[in-house]
């Protein structure tokens, strides 16, 4: 936004209109626009600060192994499963594997064949839907409490968060975490399906 001094503004304004009333009206409009700009800038600065704080909070609370890539299972409050258990469950069609990564991650990195996607930001609202709404939106039947469900993500951290949310909704039985998640699947040479 180009700023003018009062004399520059008067020099520009004088040939355009005449009369003190018009000048005051335009001056108020310019000042009002500057105030709106200051308010918008303040809101943007606050939003950037919140996003930065959220990013730092997530980074600070990430529990990973020495390679800084896979969630460790020490002190985990959930029953973890490993690569072989996931592979066997998928082959026997005895589990529902839910990947809580964002859809763009699936497009960029691929997914575990047979896994279904419910992004982490949608978990609570998704599992609050009735069965037909859930199936229409996500393309697979809504798991029930008691079904064999394994939650996966990239490294396991978001899977823990998703399971916490599901337990808060009353899903307490047979829901497990694939502790290494997608990175462990790839390290074990599991097949990757491109989306």
C-alpha positions as semicolon CSV with decimal commas, in nm:
position;residue;x (nm);y (nm);z (nm)
1;X;0,000;0,000;0,000
2;X;0,152;0,333;-0,105
3;X;0,153;0,591;0,174
4;X;0,124;0,969;0,109
5;X;0,217;1,261;0,328
6;X;-0,061;1,508;0,394
7;X;0,081;1,761;0,145
8;X;0,121;1,490;-0,124
9;X;-0,235;1,382;-0,062
10;X;-0,360;1,741;-0,088
11;X;-0,166;1,795;-0,411
12;X;-0,317;1,478;-0,556
13;X;-0,662;1,546;-0,418
14;X;-0,705;1,915;-0,510
15;X;-0,755;1,876;-0,885
16;X;-0,986;1,580;-0,839
17;X;-1,254;1,736;-0,617
18;X;-1,329;2,056;-0,439
19;X;-1,468;2,145;-0,103
20;X;-1,366;2,069;0,254
21;X;-1,653;1,823;0,303
22;X;-1,532;1,596;0,023
23;X;-1,175;1,613;0,157
24;X;-1,286;1,507;0,507
25;X;-1,492;1,223;0,363
26;X;-1,197;1,087;0,161
27;X;-0,955;1,135;0,450
28;X;-1,183;0,932;0,681
29;X;-1,203;0,656;0,421
30;X;-0,823;0,644;0,389
31;X;-0,779;0,636;0,768
32;X;-1,046;0,364;0,795
33;X;-0,863;0,152;0,536
34;X;-0,536;0,195;0,723
35;X;-0,706;0,083;1,047
36;X;-0,851;-0,223;0,875
37;X;-0,507;-0,305;0,741
38;X;-0,356;-0,279;1,089
39;X;-0,627;-0,508;1,227
40;X;-0,574;-0,761;0,948
41;X;-0,197;-0,752;1,000
42;X;-0,243;-0,809;1,372
43;X;-0,472;-1,106;1,304
44;X;-0,225;-1,255;1,055
45;X;0,065;-1,213;1,298
46;X;-0,141;-1,382;1,571
47;X;-0,234;-1,669;1,336
48;X;0,129;-1,722;1,234
49;X;0,230;-1,722;1,601
50;X;-0,038;-1,984;1,683
51;X;0,070;-2,208;1,395
52;X;0,435;-2,177;1,500
53;X;0,345;-2,260;1,862
54;X;0,138;-2,562;1,751
55;X;0,425;-2,686;1,533
56;X;0,670;-2,651;1,822
57;X;0,429;-2,829;2,058
58;X;0,395;-3,122;1,818
59;X;0,771;-3,141;1,766
60;X;0,840;-3,124;2,141
61;X;0,592;-3,403;2,219
62;X;0,709;-3,640;1,949
63;X;0,855;-3,959;2,099
64;X;1,083;-4,125;1,849
65;X;1,372;-4,370;1,841
66;X;1,736;-4,280;1,768
67;X;1,670;-4,245;1,395
68;X;1,401;-3,985;1,477
69;X;1,152;-4,159;1,253
70;X;0,961;-4,440;1,425
71;X;0,756;-4,420;1,744
72;X;0,895;-4,628;2,029
73;X;0,666;-4,850;2,232
74;X;0,817;-4,778;2,573
75;X;0,554;-4,657;2,820
76;X;0,284;-4,695;2,553
77;X;-0,063;-4,734;2,704
78;X;-0,187;-4,937;2,405
79;X;-0,115;-5,280;2,272
80;X;0,124;-5,235;1,979
81;X;0,133;-5,469;1,681
82;X;0,424;-5,535;1,450
83;X;0,477;-5,578;1,077
84;X;0,408;-5,954;1,075
85;X;0,084;-5,914;1,271
86;X;-0,042;-5,645;1,033
87;X;0,061;-5,845;0,726
88;X;-0,107;-6,161;0,858
89;X;-0,424;-5,974;0,959
90;X;-0,455;-5,813;0,616
91;X;-0,393;-6,146;0,439
92;X;-0,660;-6,318;0,651
93;X;-0,895;-6,019;0,617
94;X;-0,932;-6,028;0,996
95;X;-0,845;-5,664;1,068
96;X;-0,943;-5,316;0,958
97;X;-0,629;-5,109;0,909
98;X;-0,703;-4,736;0,936
99;X;-0,436;-4,491;0,817
100;X;-0,477;-4,148;0,978
101;X;-0,230;-3,966;0,755
102;X;-0,353;-3,678;0,542
103;X;-0,469;-3,763;0,191
104;X;-0,181;-3,576;0,027
105;X;0,065;-3,801;0,215
106;X;-0,106;-4,106;0,066
107;X;-0,076;-3,955;-0,281
108;X;0,291;-3,864;-0,231
109;X;0,412;-4,171;-0,040
110;X;0,155;-4,441;-0,112
111;X;-0,028;-4,657;0,142
112;X;-0,031;-5,004;0,288
113;X;-0,248;-5,217;0,055
114;X;-0,580;-5,289;0,220
115;X;-0,564;-4,989;0,452
116;X;-0,844;-4,736;0,473
117;X;-0,799;-4,362;0,526
118;X;-0,957;-4,140;0,790
119;X;-0,729;-3,835;0,835
120;X;-0,648;-3,752;1,197
121;X;-0,828;-3,413;1,194
122;X;-1,148;-3,598;1,092
123;X;-1,133;-3,895;1,333
124;X;-1,370;-3,761;1,600
125;X;-1,630;-3,631;1,356
126;X;-1,600;-3,941;1,135
127;X;-1,664;-4,186;1,418
128;X;-1,954;-3,973;1,541
129;X;-2,131;-4,027;1,204
130;X;-2,390;-4,298;1,167
131;X;-2,290;-4,611;0,972
132;X;-2,436;-4,506;0,635
133;X;-2,288;-4,154;0,649
134;X;-1,949;-4,299;0,745
135;X;-1,954;-4,550;0,458
136;X;-2,064;-4,285;0,207
137;X;-1,787;-4,048;0,312
138;X;-1,496;-4,291;0,366
139;X;-1,586;-4,582;0,140
140;X;-1,570;-4,862;0,397
141;X;-1,798;-4,981;0,679
142;X;-1,768;-4,796;1,008
143;X;-1,584;-5,021;1,256
144;X;-1,772;-5,115;1,571
145;X;-1,638;-5,138;1,922
146;X;-1,503;-5,492;1,942
147;X;-1,389;-5,513;1,577
148;X;-1,019;-5,584;1,523
149;X;-0,891;-5,240;1,423
150;X;-0,531;-5,133;1,385
151;X;-0,447;-4,763;1,358
152;X;-0,147;-4,658;1,151
153;X;0,011;-4,334;1,028
154;X;0,362;-4,240;0,918
155;X;0,562;-4,321;1,231
156;X;0,302;-4,411;1,495
157;X;0,267;-4,079;1,677
158;X;-0,059;-3,971;1,511
159;X;-0,194;-4,324;1,548
160;X;-0,163;-4,288;1,926
161;X;-0,347;-3,954;1,910
162;X;-0,622;-4,108;1,696
163;X;-0,663;-4,400;1,936
164;X;-0,686;-4,157;2,229
165;X;-0,969;-3,980;2,045
166;X;-1,145;-4,307;1,966
167;X;-1,121;-4,425;2,326
168;X;-1,279;-4,093;2,426
169;X;-1,571;-4,185;2,198
170;X;-1,610;-4,525;2,365
171;X;-1,408;-4,745;2,129
172;X;-1,216;-4,947;2,388
173;X;-1,191;-5,308;2,268
174;X;-0,951;-5,458;2,014
175;X;-0,822;-5,124;1,884
176;X;-0,443;-5,138;1,850
177;X;-0,152;-4,931;1,721
178;X;0,087;-5,035;1,446
179;X;0,384;-4,900;1,639
180;X;0,618;-4,850;1,344
181;X;0,338;-4,760;1,105
182;X;0,413;-4,680;0,740
183;X;0,787;-4,626;0,792
184;X;0,819;-4,970;0,954
185;X;0,612;-5,123;0,673
186;X;0,852;-4,977;0,414
187;X;1,160;-5,081;0,616
188;X;1,029;-5,438;0,617
189;X;0,983;-5,427;0,237
190;X;0,604;-5,439;0,260
191;X;0,427;-5,361;-0,068
192;X;0,316;-5,001;-0,118
193;X;0,002;-4,911;-0,311
194;X;0,006;-4,586;-0,506
195;X;-0,308;-4,375;-0,464
